[in-house]
Amino acid sequence: MTRESGREPLRAVRIDKWLWAARFFKTRSIAVEAIAGGKITINGDRPKPAREVKVGDELWLRLGPYEHTVMVRAVSEARGPASQAALLYEETPESKAARERHAWTLKHAAPVMDPGEGRPTKKDRRDLERSRGW
């Protein structure tokens, strides 16, 4: 990717801009919140939003219940189509396997529901009416 002024290739770009351009976050402000919340690390260190990321850096991201470990393959300040954004990083095979295992576990886990929670059954409603004297 190149800059508009001077056409020199980018060597590094702010982490918040890169996360936005790579389509991990919909807006830069959401990316900044994730960085400040400790959900992103660069080479094992907690960055600030202005920290620069360069090719070869390893990023760890926590997005919802999933954790990603990606290697930076290219840098860009501009947000493009998803096909172009996918070229900016490569997820490690270990990360991809762990994420798929976690997704399977979440999908096949029994739903958590308290028996006293939710809409009362027909029997519960009748008992309630009897107790109120209706």
Stockholm file with secondary structure:
# STOCKHOLM 1.0

chainA/1-134         MTRESGREPLRAVRIDKWLWAARFFKTRSIAVEAIAGGKITINGDRPKPAREVKVGDELWLRLGPYEHTVMVRAVSEARGPASQAALLYEETPESKAARERHAWTLKHAAPVMDPGEGRPTKKDRRDLERSRGW
#=GR chainA/1-134 SS CBCTTTTCBCSEEEHHHHHHHTTSSSSHHHHHHHHHTTCEEETTBCCCTTCEEETTCEEEEEETTEEEEEEECCCCSSCCCHHHHGGGEEECHHHHHHHHHHHHHHHHSCCCCCTTSSSCCHHHHHHHHHHHTC
#=GC SS_cons         CBCTTTTCBCSEEEHHHHHHHTTSSSSHHHHHHHHHTTCEEETTBCCCTTCEEETTCEEEEEETTEEEEEEECCCCSSCCCHHHHGGGEEECHHHHHHHHHHHHHHHHSCCCCCTTSSSCCHHHHHHHHHHHTC
//
